[in-house]
């Protein structure tokens, strides 16, 4: 297995030490490998969220291009948003 030297802050070192002493991990390497797995998983989830957001944006832009939108005057915006919130809550029931 490859070996790599890394520098940790005192807080990071104490965190790893506490995790090892509590028996959660056999050693510091195991704790760091788990942290890297969690980082990799978070990045995958972030990429999926970003893709979903891009799809939602595309859907919105496509709707705008088809003219499927509602214009709301600035003065009416709060009332319009409250109506959307109420309608969403009603559908959730």
N, C-alpha and C positions, 0 to 999 in steps of 0.2 A: 504494500500500500504506500502511495507517495507520502512524503513528509513535507510539511510546510510550516515555517515559523511565522507566527502572526503576533502583532502587538495589540494588547487589550488595555482599555482604561481600567483603573482600579475598581470601578463599579462593575464592569463586565466580568473581571476576574473574580470578584467576590460573589457575583451571581452564579457563575459556573461552579465555584468552590462549594457554595451552599447546596446547589443541585446535586453535586457528587456526594457530599457528606450526608445528605438526606436519603441517599440510596436511589434517587431517581435515575441516576446514570452511574455506570461503572467507573468512568474516568472523564476527564475534560474533553478528550477527542470525541467521545460518544455524544457529549452534550453539544459540541460545536457541529458535528454532523447532523444532529437533529435540528439545530437552528438553521442550517443550510437547507435541509429538506423543507422546513416551514417557509423559508424565504422563497424557494423555488415554487412551492404551492401558491403562496401569495401572489407571485408574479404571474402565474398561470391564471389565477382568478381575476387579477387586474386586467390581463389581456382579454379575457372573456367579457368582462364588464365594459371595457372600451369598445369591443366589437359590437356588443348589444347597443351601446350608446350611439355608435356610428349608424347602426341600422335604424334606430329610432329617428335620428336626425335626417337620414335619407327619406324615411317615410314622411316626415314632416315637410321636407323640401318638395317632395313629389306632390303632396297634397296642395301645397301653396301653388305650385306650377299648374295644377289642374283647376285652381280657383276654389278649392274646398277649404274655406276659412271663414271666420267671423270677425268682422271689424268691430272693435270696442273703443269708444271714446275714453280718453283719460279719466274724465269725471265718472264714468260708469265702471271702471276697471275693478274696484273693490267689490261692488255688487255682483259683477259677472263672475269673479273668482269665488265668491261665497256660494253662488249658485252651483258652480262646478263641484265645489267641495261637498255641498249638500247632496247633489246628485250621485256623487261617488260613494258617499256614506250610505245612501239609500240602496244602491246596487249591491253593496257589501253585505247587507242584511239578508 
